[in-house]
Each structure stands twice: as C-alpha cells, then as structure tokens.
Amino acid sequence: MEDLERCPGLYCGRIFFEENNTWSSCGACPRGYRVNESYACDLCNEDQPMYNYLYLGFVAVLPLVMHWFFIDMAAKERGFSRGQLILHFSALVEVVVAAVATLLAMEPQWNLKIHSCRVTRLSDWYTLFHNPTPHYGKKLHCTQEAVYPLQTMVLLFYFLCLINMMIMRPLLNKKFLKAGKSAVYCALYFLPILTVLHSVAGGLIYYAFPYLSIVISMISNATHFSIKLDQSMKSLLKTSVTEIKNVVIILGHWLLMAYGILSLRQHYAFLAFVPFPAIFYILTVKFTDPAEFREKDRSTLDRLS
C-alpha cells in the first residue's frame, strides 16, 4: 500500500477506488470499515473475540430476565402455574428468535459467525465526539460505527424483541393468563429504555457488564428474599429448598453471578463464592429484620414502664 498523507483525528480515513486506483480525501469510513494505521479504511473481517460474545450474551439475557421478572410480578402466584410457564417460554422464544435473526442479518449474512472491527478504546464507541477541526477551520465529520457491528446489532435485536413480543404475547395472554398483559405494558417501557441506554452508554456497558452482572445478581437476590413475609432464618432456608419456584429463582441468580465472574476471565476460583449472597442473607436476616427491632423496642418500653 502506498504511503498516504496523515488524516486528522482518530477516525478519519481514506477510501480506495478500484475503478481508477485512486484514494478519496479524508473522511468517515463506510459502514463495516475502520481506519487502520496507514489512514486507509479497512474492511472489518476479524473474528469476534470471546469477550465480545460474552458481552452480546449479556445483552441478550438482560431483556429475557426482565420479561420473566415482570411476568412473575403480573401473575402474583407463589408457584409456577400453567399460564405463567407458557408466558415464560414465549418470552424465551421471542428473545432466541430475535437473537438468531440478528446474527443472520449481520455480515457475513446467513451465517451465525460475526465479522467485526476490533474494540481498542472507550472512544471507539463515541466517534461523534472526536470529529477533528483541522487548523481550527471547518469541522471534518468522521462519525462512524468504529465498533461495527456491536452497536447496530444490539439496536436491531431490541427492535426484533419488541416485534416478536407484539406478535406472540397478546394472544397467549388472552388465552392463558390475562394478568400477563401488564408484563407487555412494562416491556413497552423497558425495551425502549434499554435501547436508549445502549445508544448513550454502550461503551460503558461493554467494559462494565461483568461487574453489572454480579451487582444485578446480588441486588435481585436480596430483593427476592426481602419480599418474603416470614423473615425467619428457618423459613427462608426451608422455602429456598422445598419450593420449586424459589429454587429456580435462586439458581437464576447464581447463574447470572457466575456469568459475570466468568466474563472477568480472572480467577475462576471465585465461582466458589456464587452462593455466598444467598447464604449471607439467610444467616444474617435476624440482625436486619425490622420485626426483630420492633420486638426489642417493645420489650424495652415494657421494662421502662
């Protein structure tokens, strides 16, 4: 490749025209291309690193978990009813179909393998803020998807999740669980919110998703136990082992935390701490249950009186 004159900024490059063997002036690279060290726009045909697949897995699991959460909240049942299980399975099918369709739509098309541009820094997600102004003159617009296709494919995925839900869920709600319509209304809010969050903070989520997985797992674990009416250690331990719904929810929390630990790709020995939040809550519940404090305050008042 001939030596090209340096382009200003981090993401401005030149396009090669094969028709007349010439190069364009500096500007934004086309979709699916990224500027290289020689200031030429190279085709993004690298295989995805494992971290990218883990990130995409997190993005795919997030709406599924939220669907299941709101279906469970809408049903308001202690166990898994037939209608609730059907809606859970419907949400799983919706997300899986959306994920497969998104993968097939990306380059190379009709192939589950993804070609991508390599992510090297946080600014790759925010090229809009790195348009240069050569010699303090006219701004050179080089905004592009430098992390192709990690931004567009997630937006497409969320859109397909919404379409699949609107096609499948209303009929199932009508036939099997009428209360499930509130879960659809909730999804009409959280799917656009996830889309906006990804558009605005996609780079931050990309680098922080292992920690987000761990934090979400811990918070949801504490929330699950805290809504129990009987906060005694014996009751929490018994229901966590004997009730199928509780067992499934707790295992889901553990899997999410394990996913975050595996995504860190550091020390897999930390997987041994996966059950720790649940065990810690059960063992310390007697020190945090408000009922215990009310009993102690009442006993103190009785003695003083």
ZIJO-V622924 format. One record per residue. N is the residue number from 1. RES is the residue in one letter. PHI is phi in degrees with one decimal (999 if undefined). OMEGA is omega in degrees with one decimal (none if undefined). Layout:
BEGIN
N | RES | PHI | OMEGA
N | RES | PHI | OMEGA
END
This chain:
BEGIN
1 | M | 999 | 179.8
2 | E | -67.8 | 179.1
3 | D | -71.2 | -179.4
4 | L | -104.4 | 177.2
5 | E | -66.3 | -176.1
6 | R | -60.7 | 175.1
7 | C | -94.1 | 178.2
8 | P | -72.2 | 176.1
9 | G | 78.3 | -177.5
10 | L | -90.1 | -168.6
11 | Y | -126.0 | 176.5
12 | C | -88.7 | -179.1
13 | G | -143.9 | -178.8
14 | R | -115.5 | 178.9
15 | I | -102.4 | 179.8
16 | F | -92.0 | 178.1
17 | F | -102.3 | -176.4
18 | E | -70.9 | -177.4
19 | E | -60.1 | -178.6
20 | N | -126.1 | 177.6
21 | N | 52.3 | 178.5
22 | T | -126.0 | 179.1
23 | W | -112.4 | 177.4
24 | S | -77.9 | 171.9
25 | S | -75.2 | -177.9
26 | C | -65.7 | 179.2
27 | G | -173.6 | -179.9
28 | A | -73.1 | 175.9
29 | C | -74.7 | 177.5
30 | P | -63.7 | 178.3
31 | R | -62.7 | -177.8
32 | G | 91.2 | 177.6
33 | Y | -122.2 | 176.3
34 | R | -148.1 | -177.8
35 | V | -68.5 | 178.0
36 | N | -104.3 | -176.8
37 | E | -68.2 | 179.3
38 | S | -95.5 | 178.7
39 | Y | 66.9 | 174.1
40 | A | -108.9 | 179.0
41 | C | -82.6 | -179.5
42 | D | -100.0 | 176.7
43 | L | -69.3 | 178.5
44 | C | -82.5 | -179.0
45 | N | -130.6 | 178.7
46 | E | -81.0 | 174.0
47 | D | -73.0 | 179.6
48 | Q | -67.0 | 170.4
49 | P | -69.8 | -177.2
50 | M | -58.2 | -179.0
51 | Y | -60.8 | 178.8
52 | N | -64.9 | 178.3
53 | Y | -65.2 | 177.1
54 | L | -65.0 | 177.1
55 | Y | -63.1 | 179.0
56 | L | -64.6 | 175.2
57 | G | -63.0 | 177.0
58 | F | -62.5 | 179.0
59 | V | -61.5 | -179.0
60 | A | -74.0 | -177.5
61 | V | -74.0 | -174.4
62 | L | -58.0 | 178.3
63 | P | -65.5 | 178.4
64 | L | -64.1 | 179.1
65 | V | -62.8 | -179.9
66 | M | -69.5 | 174.3
67 | H | -58.4 | -178.0
68 | W | -61.9 | -180.0
69 | F | -61.8 | -176.7
70 | F | -73.8 | 173.2
71 | I | -64.2 | 179.1
72 | D | -65.2 | 178.7
73 | M | -66.3 | -179.2
74 | A | -70.6 | -177.8
75 | A | -69.0 | 179.7
76 | K | 54.9 | -179.7
77 | E | -123.2 | -178.4
78 | R | -70.8 | -179.6
79 | G | -111.6 | 177.4
80 | F | -93.7 | 175.2
81 | S | -81.0 | 180.0
82 | R | -61.4 | -180.0
83 | G | -63.9 | -180.0
84 | Q | -65.4 | 178.7
85 | L | -63.5 | 178.8
86 | I | -64.1 | 178.8
87 | L | -69.1 | 175.3
88 | H | -60.7 | 179.5
89 | F | -66.7 | 176.8
90 | S | -61.0 | 178.6
91 | A | -61.9 | 177.4
92 | L | -61.9 | 179.6
93 | V | -63.8 | -180.0
94 | E | -58.5 | -177.0
95 | V | -70.8 | -179.7
96 | V | -63.7 | 178.9
97 | V | -62.5 | 178.6
98 | A | -63.4 | -179.5
99 | A | -66.4 | -179.6
100 | V | -65.3 | 179.3
101 | A | -62.7 | 178.1
102 | T | -65.4 | 178.8
103 | L | -62.3 | -179.3
104 | L | -69.1 | -178.1
105 | A | -80.8 | -179.1
106 | M | -82.7 | 176.8
107 | E | -75.0 | -7.1
108 | P | -74.5 | -174.9
109 | Q | -64.8 | -179.2
110 | W | 60.5 | 178.3
111 | N | -143.1 | -178.6
112 | L | -72.9 | 176.7
113 | K | -80.6 | -176.7
114 | I | -115.9 | 170.2
115 | H | -99.5 | -173.2
116 | S | -145.0 | 169.2
117 | C | -88.9 | -178.6
118 | R | -76.2 | 176.0
119 | V | -85.6 | -177.1
120 | T | -113.3 | -177.8
121 | R | -155.2 | -179.0
122 | L | -62.1 | -177.4
123 | S | -65.0 | 178.2
124 | D | -59.7 | -179.4
125 | W | -85.0 | -173.2
126 | Y | -132.4 | -178.7
127 | T | -65.9 | 178.9
128 | L | -58.4 | -176.6
129 | F | -89.9 | -177.2
130 | H | -126.9 | 173.2
131 | N | -76.4 | -174.3
132 | P | -77.7 | 175.0
133 | T | -124.4 | -175.8
134 | P | -60.7 | 177.2
135 | H | 55.3 | 178.1
136 | Y | 56.9 | 179.2
137 | G | -103.8 | -177.9
138 | K | -75.2 | -179.3
139 | K | -69.5 | 178.4
140 | L | -97.3 | -174.6
141 | H | -86.5 | -179.4
142 | C | -123.7 | 179.2
143 | T | -64.2 | -177.1
144 | Q | -159.6 | 176.1
145 | E | -92.9 | -177.3
146 | A | -69.8 | 179.5
147 | V | -105.7 | -177.7
148 | Y | -45.3 | -1.8
149 | P | -105.6 | -170.2
150 | L | -67.4 | 177.0
151 | Q | -89.3 | -174.6
152 | T | -67.9 | -176.9
153 | M | -69.6 | 177.5
154 | V | -71.0 | 176.8
155 | L | -63.3 | 176.4
156 | L | -63.6 | 179.7
157 | F | -61.2 | 179.6
158 | Y | -62.9 | 178.8
159 | F | -63.7 | 179.5
160 | L | -67.6 | 174.8
161 | C | -59.7 | 179.7
162 | L | -65.8 | -179.8
163 | I | -63.7 | -179.9
164 | N | -60.2 | -179.9
165 | M | -64.1 | -178.6
166 | M | -68.5 | 178.3
167 | I | -81.5 | -170.2
168 | M | -94.2 | -166.0
169 | R | -70.6 | -175.5
170 | P | -57.5 | -180.0
171 | L | -65.8 | 178.9
172 | L | -68.0 | 176.9
173 | N | -60.5 | -177.5
174 | K | -62.9 | -174.1
175 | K | -91.2 | -170.4
176 | F | -114.3 | -177.3
177 | L | -155.3 | -175.5
178 | K | -64.1 | 179.1
179 | A | -67.6 | -178.7
180 | G | -67.9 | -179.8
181 | K | -64.8 | 177.6
182 | S | -66.2 | 175.8
183 | A | -66.8 | 176.2
184 | V | -66.7 | 178.3
185 | Y | -61.2 | 178.6
186 | C | -63.6 | 179.6
187 | A | -64.7 | 177.5
188 | L | -66.2 | 174.6
189 | Y | -95.7 | -170.5
190 | F | -74.6 | 177.6
191 | L | -67.1 | 173.4
192 | P | -62.6 | 178.3
193 | I | -64.7 | 176.4
194 | L | -62.0 | 178.3
195 | T | -63.1 | 179.1
196 | V | -65.4 | 178.9
197 | L | -60.6 | 179.7
198 | H | -66.9 | -179.8
199 | S | -66.3 | -175.6
200 | V | -88.5 | -172.2
201 | A | -122.6 | -178.5
202 | G | -57.6 | 179.9
203 | G | -65.7 | 178.5
204 | L | -65.7 | 178.4
205 | I | -65.2 | -178.9
206 | Y | -58.9 | -177.6
207 | Y | -85.8 | -173.6
208 | A | -108.7 | -172.3
209 | F | -61.4 | 176.0
210 | P | -61.4 | 179.2
211 | Y | -72.2 | 176.6
212 | L | -62.9 | 178.5
213 | S | -60.7 | -179.1
214 | I | -67.7 | -178.6
215 | V | -66.8 | 179.4
216 | I | -62.0 | 178.6
217 | S | -61.9 | -178.8
218 | M | -67.4 | -179.6
219 | I | -66.8 | -179.7
220 | S | -66.2 | 177.1
221 | N | -63.3 | 179.2
222 | A | -65.5 | 179.2
223 | T | -64.6 | -179.4
224 | H | -59.8 | -179.0
225 | F | -74.7 | -173.6
226 | S | -70.6 | -178.9
227 | I | -84.9 | 177.2
228 | K | -70.2 | -179.6
229 | L | -68.2 | 179.0
230 | D | -93.5 | -175.6
231 | Q | -96.4 | 177.4
232 | S | -75.0 | -179.1
233 | M | -61.5 | -178.0
234 | K | -62.9 | -178.5
235 | S | -66.9 | -179.6
236 | L | -62.8 | 179.8
237 | L | -66.8 | -177.7
238 | K | -66.5 | -178.5
239 | T | -68.2 | 179.2
240 | S | -71.4 | -177.3
241 | V | -107.6 | -171.6
242 | T | -96.0 | -178.5
243 | E | -91.9 | -174.7
244 | I | -59.0 | -177.8
245 | K | -62.3 | 178.7
246 | N | -65.0 | 178.7
247 | V | -60.6 | -179.4
248 | V | -64.3 | -179.3
249 | I | -63.7 | -179.8
250 | I | -64.6 | 177.1
251 | L | -62.6 | 176.5
252 | G | -63.4 | 175.8
253 | H | -60.8 | -179.0
254 | W | -65.1 | 179.5
255 | L | -64.4 | 179.0
256 | L | -64.8 | 178.1
257 | M | -66.2 | 177.9
258 | A | -61.5 | 178.6
259 | Y | -62.7 | 178.0
260 | G | -63.8 | 179.3
261 | I | -65.8 | 178.3
262 | L | -65.0 | -179.7
263 | S | -67.7 | 176.8
264 | L | -67.4 | 176.3
265 | R | 54.1 | 179.2
266 | Q | -110.4 | -178.1
267 | H | -112.6 | -177.4
268 | Y | -70.0 | 176.4
269 | A | -64.3 | 178.1
270 | F | -66.1 | 176.9
271 | L | -61.9 | 178.8
272 | A | -65.6 | -179.0
273 | F | -89.8 | -177.5
274 | V | -56.3 | -179.7
275 | P | -76.2 | -170.9
276 | F | -60.1 | -179.1
277 | P | -58.0 | 180.0
278 | A | -66.9 | 180.0
279 | I | -64.7 | -179.0
280 | F | -63.1 | -179.9
281 | Y | -62.8 | -177.1
282 | I | -64.3 | -177.3
283 | L | -72.4 | -176.2
284 | T | -107.6 | -175.1
285 | V | -62.4 | -178.3
286 | K | -67.3 | 178.4
287 | F | -90.4 | -175.7
288 | T | -121.5 | -179.1
289 | D | -69.1 | 179.7
290 | P | -57.2 | 179.7
291 | A | -61.6 | 178.5
292 | E | -63.0 | -179.7
293 | F | -68.6 | 178.7
294 | R | -65.1 | 178.4
295 | E | -64.3 | 180.0
296 | K | -65.4 | 178.9
297 | D | -64.9 | 179.6
298 | R | -66.5 | 178.8
299 | S | -66.7 | 178.0
300 | T | -64.0 | 178.9
301 | L | -64.3 | 179.4
302 | D | -63.5 | -179.7
303 | R | -68.9 | -179.2
304 | L | -68.8 | -179.3
305 | S | -80.0 | none
END
